[in-house]
Amino acid sequence: MRKIEIFDTTLRDGEQSAGVTLTSTEKIAIARQLEKLGVDIIEAGFPAASQGDFESVKQIAEMVKDSTVTALARSAQSDIDAAWNALKNTANPRIHVFLATSPIHRHYKLKMTEDEVVEAAVASIKYAKQFFSVVQWSAEDACRTELPFLARIVEEAIKAGAEIINIPDTVGYITPREYTEVFKYLQQHVPSIGSVKLSAHCHDDLGLATANSMAAILAGVTQIEGTINGIGERAGNTALEEVALGLYTRKDFYQAESRLVLGEIKRTSELVSKLTGMVIPPNKAVVGKNAFAHESGIHQDGVLKEKTTYEIIEPETVGLSSNSMVIGKHSGRHAFRTKIQELGFTVTDEEMNQLFKVFKNLADSKKEMTDEDIVALVLEEKVTKEGGYYDLISIQVQYGTKQIPTATVTLSGMDNETIQEAGTGAGSIEALYNTLERCINKPVKLKDYRIQSVGAGRDALAQVFVKVMYEGVETSGRGLAQDVLEASAKAYLNAINRAIMTEERTSIALMN
């Protein structure tokens, strides 16, 4: 079996999804889970983009041991220097350098000739080789590049020292057959191609990202780049869980495999979904909630008689648990800690004490706590506490069909002062958000509001996702509570706190 390396760019390309803003703590949580999943390479960010990105890449690189950590850089010495400073304390520092090659990019974006593009690519690779043991080079928009020129620049990149050549379908334009032909052309026309690894990075603008990636594997590629849940710029990237299950289920056809721990797929998917606020569509392959559901009578009858009539993947393969241990208000600390460990979380004694306290408070009003509830609870407590500037103390909302909705809110402010305000609105959420805006005393524009239940039943937890514009910063926030209004208030304040934190980091970077 050929070994296919998995290059995960959830923390770089995935975070470029519109409206997604991850804190350093959240990025570290995702990186830890990607390491458990067994990805070969984690692209932790773009260090030259911001001080926050630089610090996150540095922390992740120094923390992760079982995966290689890399960072993105443009073909500029300053970008390469930033990447080196972020990664220099790791065992195998690796960089990903890119430069656009297509005629449309050369003419309109770079304003460079073919010779100038080749010269810039070679110079950046040679400069990076002074620091990094492994240099990956990408031809941005390779799939709209003239094949003779693409072959020429790839050969020069290899001669300059690149060990991995990535041929990305940057705008999701190519088809599987054409993509295969691109790799075959390069294999026939690049003399040094046998000395490097070939990589594929596909976007999903035409819904072909996974199909193109699988075609690349058939064409001899040994590294696939993508993201968890297929998140990313515009329509997103190749969904890595789909590639992994494609290789596993059809190993007879592809004769290739990855080292991903398939049982960690569902957990990784849910973590990325919750932290980015990007809901997984129910019909999403492999990880959607309907992926293993059967409603048709004919399908149900077949599955009851023999699963393989309509199921080509066993739910347990991707980590869907059939464990029936119920956790509720009578459960003790040991049972609760065991459940958290089963769900893949590692918590300190201090975190355990706080989680158990919150769990008991919830369990008093919620008869049973499902795995989904506990995952949501742990994530809420572990990764949403960074940058707590405003904190919710209490809310009271009055609503009636023939009354003006009114909200009263008490907050702990920036200097731990108590802030209390009241306000009205056309509905209970508007009244609540108008009142919170009065507490903050600055204009806040609500750009998106979404609510979903965690689990099912009348006592299901509510998870609210919001996107706001505050002080020129667009950011997102999440809130979890049994009450919809409390979850809405928490999400709003979480978004404001993130915006303030982003402002502060930007100010520090400018001062430095």
VEXDREN-2710 file (C-alpha; in Angstrom, 1 decimal):
% VEXDREN-2710
k/r/px/py/pz
1/MET/0.0/0.0/0.0
2/ARG/1.3/3.5/-0.9
3/LYS/1.3/5.9/2.1
4/ILE/-0.6/9.1/1.6
5/GLU/0.5/11.9/3.9
6/ILE/-2.3/14.2/5.2
7/PHE/-1.5/17.9/5.3
8/ASP/-4.1/19.7/7.4
9/THR/-4.6/23.4/6.8
10/THR/-7.7/23.9/9.0
11/LEU/-5.9/26.4/11.1
12/ARG/-4.6/28.4/8.1
13/ASP/-6.9/28.1/5.0
14/GLY/-9.8/26.9/7.2
15/GLU/-9.6/30.0/9.4
16/GLN/-9.8/32.2/6.3
17/SER/-13.5/31.2/6.1
18/ALA/-15.7/34.3/6.1
19/GLY/-16.5/35.2/9.7
20/VAL/-14.3/32.7/11.4
21/THR/-12.0/34.0/14.2
22/LEU/-10.2/31.6/16.5
23/THR/-8.5/32.5/19.7
24/SER/-5.1/31.2/20.5
25/THR/-6.6/28.8/23.1
26/GLU/-9.1/27.5/20.4
27/LYS/-6.3/27.0/17.9
28/ILE/-4.3/25.0/20.4
29/ALA/-7.4/22.8/21.2
30/ILE/-7.8/22.1/17.5
31/ALA/-4.1/21.4/17.0
32/ARG/-4.1/18.9/19.9
33/GLN/-7.1/17.1/18.3
34/LEU/-5.4/17.1/14.9
35/GLU/-2.4/15.4/16.5
36/LYS/-4.7/12.8/18.0
37/LEU/-6.3/12.3/14.6
38/GLY/-2.9/11.5/13.3
39/VAL/-2.4/14.1/10.6
40/ASP/1.1/14.1/9.2
41/ILE/1.5/17.9/8.8
42/ILE/-0.4/20.7/10.5
43/GLU/-0.2/24.1/8.8
44/ALA/-0.6/26.2/11.9
45/GLY/-1.0/29.6/10.3
46/PHE/0.6/32.5/8.4
47/PRO/3.1/34.1/10.9
48/ALA/3.6/37.2/8.8
49/ALA/-0.1/38.0/8.8
50/SER/-0.4/39.2/12.4
51/GLN/1.2/39.1/15.8
52/GLY/-1.6/36.8/16.9
53/ASP/-1.0/34.4/14.1
54/PHE/2.8/34.4/14.8
55/GLU/2.2/33.6/18.5
56/SER/-0.3/30.8/17.7
57/VAL/2.0/29.1/15.2
58/LYS/4.9/29.4/17.7
59/GLN/2.9/27.9/20.6
60/ILE/1.5/25.1/18.5
61/ALA/4.9/24.2/17.0
62/GLU/6.4/23.9/20.4
63/MET/3.5/21.9/21.8
64/VAL/2.9/19.3/19.0
65/LYS/5.1/16.3/19.0
66/ASP/3.5/13.6/16.9
67/SER/2.8/15.7/13.8
68/THR/5.0/18.0/11.8
69/VAL/4.1/21.7/12.1
70/THR/4.6/24.1/9.1
71/ALA/3.7/27.7/8.3
72/LEU/2.8/29.6/5.2
73/ALA/4.9/32.3/3.6
74/ARG/4.8/34.4/0.5
75/SER/7.9/34.6/-1.6
76/ALA/9.3/37.4/0.5
77/GLN/12.2/37.4/2.9
78/SER/10.2/39.1/5.6
79/ASP/7.5/36.3/5.5
80/ILE/10.2/33.6/5.6
81/ASP/11.9/35.3/8.5
82/ALA/8.6/35.5/10.4
83/ALA/8.0/31.8/9.7
84/TRP/11.5/30.9/10.9
85/ASN/11.2/32.9/14.2
86/ALA/7.9/31.1/14.9
87/LEU/9.2/27.6/14.1
88/LYS/12.9/27.6/14.9
89/ASN/12.5/25.8/18.2
90/THR/10.9/22.8/16.7
91/ALA/12.6/19.5/15.9
92/ASN/12.0/19.5/12.1
93/PRO/11.2/23.1/11.0
94/ARG/9.3/23.1/7.7
95/ILE/8.0/26.0/5.6
96/HIS/5.4/26.3/2.9
97/VAL/6.3/29.0/0.3
98/PHE/4.1/30.0/-2.6
99/LEU/4.0/32.2/-5.6
100/ALA/1.3/32.6/-8.3
101/THR/2.1/31.2/-11.7
102/SER/-1.0/31.6/-13.9
103/PRO/-1.1/34.3/-16.6
104/ILE/-4.0/36.0/-15.0
105/HIS/-2.1/36.3/-11.7
106/ARG/1.2/37.3/-13.4
107/HIS/-0.5/40.0/-15.4
108/TYR/-3.0/41.5/-12.9
109/LYS/-1.7/40.7/-9.4
110/LEU/2.1/40.3/-9.7
111/LYS/2.7/42.4/-12.8
112/MET/5.7/40.2/-13.5
113/THR/7.0/38.4/-16.6
114/GLU/7.5/34.6/-16.7
115/ASP/11.3/35.1/-16.1
116/GLU/10.7/37.4/-13.1
117/VAL/8.3/34.9/-11.5
118/VAL/10.8/32.1/-11.9
119/GLU/13.6/34.3/-10.5
120/ALA/11.4/35.2/-7.5
121/ALA/10.4/31.6/-6.8
122/VAL/14.0/30.4/-6.9
123/ALA/15.3/33.2/-4.7
124/SER/12.7/32.6/-2.0
125/ILE/13.4/28.8/-2.0
126/LYS/17.1/29.3/-1.7
127/TYR/16.6/31.8/1.1
128/ALA/14.3/29.5/3.0
129/LYS/16.7/26.6/2.6
130/GLN/19.2/28.5/4.8
131/PHE/16.9/27.9/7.7
132/PHE/14.5/25.1/7.1
133/SER/15.2/21.4/6.7
134/VAL/12.2/21.0/4.5
135/VAL/10.8/23.5/2.0
136/GLN/7.5/23.0/0.3
137/TRP/6.8/25.2/-2.8
138/SER/3.4/25.8/-4.2
139/ALA/2.5/27.2/-7.6
140/GLU/-0.6/29.3/-6.8
141/ASP/-3.3/28.9/-9.4
142/ALA/-1.3/26.1/-11.0
143/CYS/-4.3/24.6/-12.7
144/ARG/-4.8/27.7/-14.9
145/THR/-1.1/27.9/-15.7
146/GLU/0.3/27.0/-19.1
147/LEU/1.7/23.5/-18.8
148/PRO/5.1/24.3/-20.4
149/PHE/5.6/27.2/-18.0
150/LEU/4.4/25.2/-15.1
151/ALA/6.9/22.4/-15.9
152/ARG/9.7/25.0/-16.3
153/ILE/9.1/26.7/-12.9
154/VAL/8.6/23.3/-11.1
155/GLU/12.0/22.1/-12.4
156/GLU/13.7/25.4/-11.3
157/ALA/12.0/25.1/-7.8
158/ILE/13.4/21.6/-7.4
159/LYS/16.8/22.6/-8.4
160/ALA/16.7/25.5/-5.9
161/GLY/16.0/23.0/-3.1
162/ALA/12.3/22.4/-2.8
163/GLU/11.6/18.9/-1.5
164/ILE/7.8/19.0/-1.9
165/ILE/6.0/20.5/-4.9
166/ASN/2.3/21.4/-4.5
167/ILE/0.1/21.8/-7.5
168/PRO/-3.0/23.6/-6.1
169/ASP/-6.4/24.0/-7.8
170/THR/-6.6/27.4/-6.1
171/VAL/-10.0/28.5/-7.5
172/GLY/-11.7/25.0/-7.8
173/TYR/-11.7/25.2/-11.6
174/ILE/-10.2/21.9/-12.8
175/THR/-11.9/18.6/-13.3
176/PRO/-10.6/15.2/-12.1
177/ARG/-9.5/14.1/-15.6
178/GLU/-7.7/17.4/-16.3
179/TYR/-6.0/17.3/-12.9
180/THR/-4.7/13.8/-13.6
181/GLU/-3.3/15.0/-16.9
182/VAL/-1.5/18.0/-15.2
183/PHE/0.4/15.6/-13.0
184/LYS/1.1/13.2/-15.9
185/TYR/2.5/16.1/-17.9
186/LEU/4.8/17.2/-15.1
187/GLN/6.0/13.6/-14.6
188/GLN/6.9/13.5/-18.3
189/HIS/8.4/17.0/-18.7
190/VAL/10.1/17.8/-15.4
191/PRO/13.5/15.9/-15.3
192/SER/13.9/16.1/-11.5
193/ILE/10.3/15.3/-10.6
194/GLY/11.3/11.8/-9.3
195/SER/13.3/13.4/-6.5
196/VAL/10.4/15.2/-4.8
197/LYS/7.0/14.5/-3.2
198/LEU/4.0/15.7/-5.2
199/SER/1.1/17.3/-3.3
200/ALA/-2.5/18.3/-4.2
201/HIS/-4.5/21.2/-2.7
202/CYS/-8.0/21.5/-4.1
203/HIS/-10.8/24.0/-3.5
204/ASP/-14.5/23.2/-3.8
205/ASP/-15.9/26.0/-5.9
206/LEU/-17.5/23.5/-8.4
207/GLY/-18.0/20.8/-5.8
208/LEU/-15.0/18.7/-7.1
209/ALA/-12.4/19.1/-4.4
210/THR/-12.6/15.6/-3.0
211/ALA/-12.9/14.0/-6.5
212/ASN/-9.9/16.0/-7.7
213/SER/-7.9/15.0/-4.7
214/MET/-8.7/11.3/-5.2
215/ALA/-7.8/11.7/-8.9
216/ALA/-4.4/13.2/-7.9
217/ILE/-3.7/10.1/-5.7
218/LEU/-4.3/7.9/-8.8
219/ALA/-1.9/10.1/-10.7
220/GLY/0.9/9.4/-8.2
221/VAL/0.5/12.2/-5.6
222/THR/1.6/11.2/-2.1
223/GLN/0.4/14.2/-0.1
224/ILE/-3.2/15.5/0.1
225/GLU/-4.0/18.9/1.6
226/GLY/-7.3/19.9/3.0
227/THR/-9.3/20.8/6.1
228/ILE/-11.7/19.2/8.5
229/ASN/-15.3/19.5/7.4
230/GLY/-14.0/21.1/4.1
231/ILE/-14.0/24.6/5.5
232/GLY/-12.0/27.4/3.9
233/GLU/-12.0/30.2/1.5
234/ARG/-15.2/30.7/-0.5
235/ALA/-16.7/27.2/-1.0
236/GLY/-14.0/25.6/1.1
237/ASN/-11.3/23.0/0.6
238/THR/-11.0/19.2/0.2
239/ALA/-12.7/17.6/3.3
240/LEU/-9.9/15.4/4.7
241/GLU/-12.4/13.1/6.4
242/GLU/-13.8/12.2/3.0
243/VAL/-10.3/11.4/1.6
244/ALA/-9.5/9.3/4.6
245/LEU/-12.7/7.3/4.4
246/GLY/-12.4/7.0/0.6
247/LEU/-9.0/5.4/0.9
248/TYR/-10.1/3.2/3.8
249/THR/-13.3/2.0/2.1
250/ARG/-11.9/1.6/-1.4
251/LYS/-8.4/0.5/-0.6
252/ASP/-9.0/-2.3/-3.2
253/PHE/-9.1/0.4/-5.8
254/TYR/-6.7/3.1/-4.6
255/GLN/-4.1/0.7/-3.2
256/ALA/-3.1/3.5/-0.8
257/GLU/-3.8/4.5/2.8
258/SER/-3.3/7.3/5.3
259/ARG/-2.2/7.0/9.0
260/LEU/-5.3/8.9/10.2
261/VAL/-7.0/7.4/13.3
262/LEU/-10.4/7.1/11.8
263/GLY/-12.1/6.7/15.2
264/GLU/-11.1/10.4/16.0
265/ILE/-12.9/11.8/12.9
266/LYS/-16.3/12.5/14.4
267/ARG/-14.7/14.1/17.5
268/THR/-12.4/16.3/15.4
269/SER/-15.2/17.3/13.1
270/GLU/-17.5/18.4/16.0
271/LEU/-14.7/20.3/17.7
272/VAL/-13.9/22.3/14.5
273/SER/-17.6/22.9/13.9
274/LYS/-18.2/24.2/17.4
275/LEU/-15.1/26.4/17.6
276/THR/-15.6/28.0/14.2
277/GLY/-19.3/28.3/14.4
278/MET/-19.7/26.6/11.0
279/VAL/-22.5/24.1/11.3
280/ILE/-22.1/20.7/9.6
281/PRO/-24.8/20.2/7.0
282/PRO/-26.9/17.2/8.0
283/ASN/-26.2/15.5/4.6
284/LYS/-22.5/16.1/4.8
285/ALA/-20.6/13.0/3.8
286/VAL/-19.0/11.0/6.7
287/VAL/-19.7/13.4/9.5
288/GLY/-23.2/14.8/8.9
289/LYS/-25.9/13.7/11.3
290/ASN/-27.8/12.0/8.5
291/ALA/-24.8/10.2/7.1
292/PHE/-25.9/7.0/8.9
293/ALA/-29.7/7.7/9.1
294/HIS/-32.2/5.7/7.0
295/GLU/-35.7/7.1/6.5
296/SER/-36.9/5.2/3.4
297/GLY/-38.9/2.1/4.3
298/ILE/-37.1/0.1/1.7
299/HIS/-33.7/1.3/3.1
300/GLN/-34.7/0.6/6.7
301/ASP/-35.9/-2.9/5.8
302/GLY/-32.6/-3.7/4.0
303/VAL/-30.4/-2.3/6.9
304/LEU/-32.3/-4.3/9.5
305/LYS/-31.8/-7.5/7.5
306/GLU/-28.1/-6.7/6.6
307/LYS/-26.3/-3.4/7.3
308/THR/-24.2/-3.6/4.1
309/THR/-27.3/-3.3/1.9
310/TYR/-27.2/0.5/2.4
311/GLU/-24.2/1.2/4.7
312/ILE/-20.7/1.1/3.2
313/ILE/-19.2/2.6/6.4
314/GLU/-19.8/1.4/10.0
315/PRO/-20.7/4.4/12.2
316/GLU/-18.2/3.2/14.8
317/THR/-15.4/3.5/12.2
318/VAL/-15.5/7.3/12.4
319/GLY/-16.0/7.4/16.2
320/LEU/-19.8/7.4/16.6
321/SER/-20.2/5.8/20.0
322/SER/-22.8/3.2/20.9
323/ASN/-21.8/3.5/24.6
324/SER/-25.0/3.6/26.7
325/MET/-23.6/4.8/30.0
326/VAL/-26.0/7.6/31.2
327/ILE/-24.6/10.6/33.0
328/GLY/-27.0/12.6/35.2
329/LYS/-27.4/14.5/38.4
330/HIS/-26.7/11.3/40.5
331/SER/-23.4/10.6/38.7
332/GLY/-20.3/11.1/40.8
333/ARG/-17.0/12.8/40.0
334/HIS/-15.3/9.5/38.9
335/ALA/-18.0/8.7/36.4
336/PHE/-18.0/12.2/35.1
337/ARG/-14.2/12.2/34.7
338/THR/-14.3/8.8/33.0
339/LYS/-16.9/10.1/30.5
340/ILE/-14.7/13.1/29.7
341/GLN/-11.7/10.9/29.1
342/GLU/-13.8/8.5/26.9
343/LEU/-14.8/11.6/24.8
344/GLY/-11.1/12.3/24.2
345/PHE/-10.5/15.3/26.6
346/THR/-7.6/15.8/29.0
347/VAL/-8.4/18.1/31.9
348/THR/-6.4/19.3/34.9
349/ASP/-7.7/18.9/38.4
350/GLU/-8.5/22.6/38.5
351/GLU/-10.5/22.4/35.3
352/MET/-12.2/19.2/36.5
353/ASN/-13.4/21.0/39.7
354/GLN/-14.9/23.8/37.6
355/LEU/-16.4/21.4/35.0
356/PHE/-18.0/19.2/37.7
357/LYS/-19.5/22.2/39.4
358/VAL/-21.1/23.4/36.1
359/PHE/-22.2/19.9/35.3
360/LYS/-24.0/19.5/38.6
361/ASN/-25.8/22.8/38.2
362/LEU/-27.0/21.8/34.7
363/ALA/-27.9/18.3/35.7
364/ASP/-30.2/19.6/38.4
365/SER/-32.5/20.8/35.7
366/LYS/-31.6/18.4/32.9
367/LYS/-32.5/14.8/33.6
368/GLU/-29.8/13.2/31.4
369/MET/-26.6/14.6/30.0
370/THR/-25.8/13.2/26.5
371/ASP/-22.3/12.9/25.0
372/GLU/-23.1/15.9/22.9
373/ASP/-24.0/17.9/26.0
374/ILE/-20.8/17.0/27.8
375/VAL/-18.6/17.8/24.7
376/ALA/-20.3/21.2/24.4
377/LEU/-19.9/21.8/28.2
378/VAL/-16.2/20.9/28.2
379/LEU/-15.5/23.1/25.1
380/GLU/-17.4/26.0/26.6
381/GLU/-15.4/25.9/29.8
382/LYS/-12.0/25.1/28.3
383/VAL/-11.7/27.3/25.3
384/THR/-14.1/30.2/25.6
385/LYS/-12.7/31.8/28.7
386/GLU/-9.8/33.6/27.0
387/GLY/-10.1/37.4/27.1
388/GLY/-13.0/37.7/29.5
389/TYR/-13.5/41.4/29.6
390/TYR/-17.3/41.5/30.0
391/ASP/-18.9/38.8/32.0
392/LEU/-22.6/38.1/32.4
393/ILE/-24.0/38.2/36.0
394/SER/-27.7/38.1/35.4
395/ILE/-30.5/38.8/32.9
396/GLN/-34.2/39.2/33.2
397/VAL/-36.5/39.4/30.2
398/GLN/-40.2/40.2/30.2
399/TYR/-42.2/39.2/27.2
400/GLY/-45.9/39.0/26.3
401/THR/-47.9/39.0/23.1
402/LYS/-49.4/42.4/23.9
403/GLN/-46.5/43.9/25.9
404/ILE/-43.3/45.6/24.9
405/PRO/-40.4/43.1/25.5
406/THR/-38.1/44.5/28.2
407/ALA/-34.7/43.2/29.3
408/THR/-32.6/44.0/32.4
409/VAL/-29.0/43.0/32.3
410/THR/-26.2/43.0/35.0
411/LEU/-22.6/42.6/33.8
412/SER/-19.1/42.7/35.2
413/GLY/-17.2/45.3/33.2
414/MET/-13.7/45.9/31.9
415/ASP/-12.5/47.0/35.4
416/ASN/-14.6/44.5/37.3
417/GLU/-17.2/47.1/37.9
418/THR/-20.9/46.2/38.0
419/ILE/-22.9/47.5/35.1
420/GLN/-26.7/47.4/35.0
421/GLU/-29.0/48.6/32.3
422/ALA/-32.5/48.0/30.9
423/GLY/-33.9/48.3/27.4
424/THR/-36.7/47.3/25.1
425/GLY/-37.0/45.9/21.6
426/ALA/-39.5/44.4/19.1
427/GLY/-38.8/40.9/20.4
428/SER/-37.0/39.4/23.4
429/ILE/-33.7/38.9/21.6
430/GLU/-33.7/42.5/20.3
431/ALA/-34.6/43.8/23.7
432/LEU/-31.7/41.8/25.2
433/TYR/-29.2/42.9/22.6
434/ASN/-30.2/46.5/22.8
435/THR/-29.7/46.4/26.5
436/LEU/-26.3/44.7/26.2
437/GLU/-25.3/47.4/23.7
438/ARG/-26.2/50.1/26.3
439/CYS/-24.1/48.3/28.9
440/ILE/-21.1/48.3/26.5
441/ASN/-21.9/51.9/25.6
442/LYS/-20.5/51.6/22.0
443/PRO/-22.3/50.7/18.7
444/VAL/-22.5/47.0/17.9
445/LYS/-23.9/45.8/14.5
446/LEU/-25.3/42.3/14.6
447/LYS/-24.5/40.6/11.3
448/ASP/-25.6/37.0/12.0
449/TYR/-27.5/35.1/14.6
450/ARG/-28.0/31.4/14.7
451/ILE/-29.3/29.0/17.2
452/GLN/-29.2/25.2/17.4
453/SER/-30.0/22.6/20.0
454/VAL/-27.3/20.3/21.4
455/GLY/-28.9/16.9/21.4
456/ALA/-32.7/16.5/21.5
457/GLY/-35.6/16.8/23.8
458/ARG/-37.3/19.6/25.6
459/ASP/-34.4/20.1/28.0
460/ALA/-31.8/20.2/25.2
461/LEU/-29.0/22.8/25.6
462/ALA/-29.1/25.8/23.4
463/GLN/-26.0/26.8/21.5
464/VAL/-26.0/30.3/19.9
465/PHE/-23.6/31.6/17.3
466/VAL/-23.4/35.3/16.5
467/LYS/-21.3/37.5/14.2
468/VAL/-20.9/41.2/15.1
469/MET/-19.1/44.3/14.0
470/TYR/-17.6/46.2/16.9
471/GLU/-15.1/49.1/16.7
472/GLY/-14.3/48.2/13.1
473/VAL/-13.6/44.5/14.0
474/GLU/-15.8/41.7/12.6
475/THR/-15.8/38.7/14.9
476/SER/-17.9/35.8/16.0
477/GLY/-19.0/34.5/19.4
478/ARG/-20.6/31.4/20.9
479/GLY/-22.8/30.8/23.9
480/LEU/-24.1/27.7/25.6
481/ALA/-26.9/27.4/28.2
482/GLN/-30.1/25.6/28.8
483/ASP/-32.0/28.8/28.3
484/VAL/-32.0/30.4/24.8
485/LEU/-31.8/33.9/26.1
486/GLU/-28.9/33.2/28.4
487/ALA/-27.1/31.5/25.6
488/SER/-27.8/34.5/23.3
489/ALA/-26.4/36.9/25.9
490/LYS/-23.2/34.8/26.4
491/ALA/-22.6/34.5/22.6
492/TYR/-23.0/38.3/22.2
493/LEU/-20.5/39.0/25.0
494/ASN/-18.1/36.4/23.8
495/ALA/-18.0/38.1/20.4
496/ILE/-17.4/41.5/22.0
497/ASN/-14.6/40.1/24.2
498/ARG/-13.0/38.6/21.1
499/ALA/-13.1/41.9/19.3
500/ILE/-11.5/43.7/22.2
501/MET/-8.8/41.0/22.4
502/THR/-8.1/41.4/18.6
503/GLU/-7.8/45.2/19.0
504/GLU/-5.4/44.8/21.9
505/ARG/-3.2/42.4/20.0
506/THR/-3.2/44.7/17.0
507/SER/-2.1/47.6/19.2
508/ILE/0.7/45.6/20.7
509/ALA/1.9/44.5/17.3
510/LEU/1.9/48.1/16.0
511/MET/3.9/49.3/19.1
512/ASN/6.5/46.6/18.5
END
